[in-house]
Amino acid sequence: MTNLVVIPAGIAIGILTSAPVGPVNIICIGRAFRYGFVPAWLAGIGAAIGDGVLALVAVFGIGVIADAITNHTGLIQSVGATILIIFGLYVMMSTPHGSPRAEAHMADSGMRIIPATFLITITNPGALLGFFAIFGGIIGNRLLPEGDWTSAILMVVSVAGGALLWWTGIAGFVARIRHLISDQTLRRINIVSGFLLAAIGVAILVKVALRHFGLL
């Protein structure tokens, strides 16, 4: 019975941890507007895999990985921030759908977006701490009894599935209304979303620097 309860619980956790507006949401929505469902959905796959990995670390308490993430938070955040800045600038300079260049870009970068969003997801130490809080402080041993490997694996898979369900819904909804948006408006969306991604990256780097110098 416990195993059956784990599945919807994991799906709900995957959806709830993916729903807050953040870098991957901006990327997914922007790609859905510019290129349609599949390119946006591929971005979500990378994030869902990342959530699955973080859930795996939290559920099984993999000490080495967890310690490495917590002990090197600044470095990990700096890497993620750099990725966001580069990706944001790239988005700002990209061309909306409706042009040969845009179609070529979609075909060229379709699969590369998966590792990009994966890295953005797993380089967020706060996400790992969130999963630790959920599984350690909220769920505890009620759904995941110690030594119940089956429930633990089901939980990890369900979290990744819930996250992918969220990204599928977002990509599908935006892709359905993208035909209502002109290329000029899409260009503005590119600029705004790219700026937001780069700004988030800069803000993270500033925060890391302030913490390093003991100013935060």
BELBEL-V842404 format. One record per backbone hydrogen bond with DSSP energy under -0.5 kcal/mol. NH is the residue of the N-H (numbers start at 1). CO is the residue of the C=O. Records with the same first field share a line. If there is no record, write none. Layout:
# BELBEL-V842404
NH=CO  CO
This chain:
# BELBEL-V842404
5=1
6=2
7=3
8=4
9=5
10=6
11=7
12=8
13=9
14=10
15=11
16=12
17=13
18=14
19=15
20=16
26=22
27=23
28=24
29=25
30=26
31=27
32=28
33=29
34=30
35=31
36=31  32
40=36
41=37
42=38
43=39
44=40
45=41
46=42
47=43
48=44
49=45
50=46
51=47
52=48
53=49
54=50
55=51
56=52
57=53
58=54
59=55
60=56
61=57
62=57
63=61
66=62
67=63
68=64
69=65
70=66
71=67
72=68
73=70
76=72
77=73
78=74
79=75
80=76
81=77
82=78
83=79
84=80
85=81
86=82
87=83
88=84
89=85
90=86
91=87
92=88
93=89
94=90  91
103=99
104=100
105=101
106=102
107=103
108=104
109=105
110=106
113=109
114=111
115=111
116=112
117=113
118=114
119=115
120=116
121=117
122=118
123=119
124=121
125=123
127=124
128=124
129=125
130=126
131=127
132=128
133=129
134=130
135=131
136=132
137=132  133
138=133  134
139=134
140=135
142=139
144=140
148=145
149=147
152=148
153=149
154=150
155=151
156=152
157=153
158=154
159=155
160=156
161=157
162=158
163=159
164=160
165=161
166=162
167=163
168=164
169=165
170=166
171=167
172=168
173=169
174=170
175=171
176=172
177=173  174
178=174
180=177
181=178
186=182
187=183
188=184
189=185
190=186
191=187
192=188
193=189
194=190
195=191
196=192
197=193
198=194
199=195
200=196
201=197
202=198
203=199
204=200
205=201
206=202
207=203
208=204
209=205
210=206
211=207
212=208
213=209
214=211
215=210
216=210
